[in-house]
Amino acid sequence: MKTAPTEFTTRVIATIAKIPRGKVATYKQIAALSGKPHGSRGVAWILNSSSQKHKLPWYRVLSSRGRISFPLKSKHYVLQMAKLKREGVRFKDNGDIDMAKYQWKKKVAKPARLQPRMFS
């Protein structure tokens, strides 16, 4: 039996779909924009389970340090890097991305809740 997606899941999917070409966002940023600033792990889970179904630009979501989250030189790491490079994102020699230059500038519209509530 399938359950309906939570409001947070729906917001995460919509937010990731809006990340512009050539820009990146962090898991934490997506969580905050989706109403749960402490929901980074939930964002990762949703991204993992819903990217193909919703045709999300999963490769535009990075760690808060501006790094690809997959293990270095793994198949997914190489694929994510290639997709970002095709969109014009440039990497530093150490594999990091200049977040000041490439991070999506979308801001949280209203103050976020202080208590973490990942899936409610």
Secondary structure, 3 states (H helix, E strand, C coil): CCCCCCHHHHHHHHHHHCCCCCCEEEHHHHHHHCCCCCCHHHHHHHHHHHHHHHCCCHHHEECCCCCCCCCCCCHHHHHHHHHHHHCCCCECCCCCECHHHHECCCCCCCCCCCCCCCCC
